[in-house]
Amino acid sequence: MQVIDRARDYGFLGREFLVWLWYKSQTNQGRFSLGEAGEGELWFDCRVVLQSEEEGTEKVICMGEKSNLREARFALAEYKSVTEAMLKLIIGDDEWSFTLDSTWMNFRSFKTPKVVQDNDKDPEGLFYEKFQLIEKALSAMDFIYASFIKIRLSPEWSSEELPALVKWIKKGK
């Protein structure tokens, strides 16, 4: 099976993941367990792209304050799928911003917390600190995605999670 075919066959997981993230971020005050790393916050931030499941149909791009993405919620209630979202991840005092694409699960426009350059520090130290910050965010997102897959494959998905998610989506109208 070719990579493109696999992306088409399993693309629904990325779309479901983004909707689940949005739902969880709004119903859990943005809090997510990060395993041994503790707890973090994850928010939809300013930009959501939705598209109909059918090929060649309209794409809806909603931009605005994170708390005011009403048009995006309405589009979701009208059977559009989230295909990409700008997210804000907060762990302790560190804050990342990035766009996540549902098809390939790509990170774009990835912004890490500022790394302060000290004159006494060597340039390699700055590189490794920046790399460590990237790794911290990617590990957090891996853990959150693994949590989603665990729930998605469990009986809890059909009995509890999906009905609550559908109810939340319908409230968007």
Sequence and secondary structure as in RCSB ss.txt:
>XXXX:A:sequence
MQVIDRARDYGFLGREFLVWLWYKSQTNQGRFSLGEAGEGELWFDCRVVLQSEEEGTEKVICMGEKSNLREARFA
LAEYKSVTEAMLKLIIGDDEWSFTLDSTWMNFRSFKTPKVVQDNDKDPEGLFYEKFQLIEKALSAMDFIYASFIK
IRLSPEWSSEELPALVKWIKKGK
>XXXX:A:secstr
  HHHHHHHHHHHHHHHHHHHHHHHHHTTTEEE GGG EEEEEEEEEEEEEESSTT  EEEEES GGG HHHHHH
HHTTEEEEEEEEEEEETTEEEEEEEETTT  EEEEE       TTS HHHHHHHHHHHHHHHHHHHHHHHHHHHH
HHTSHHIIIIIHHHHHHHHHTT 
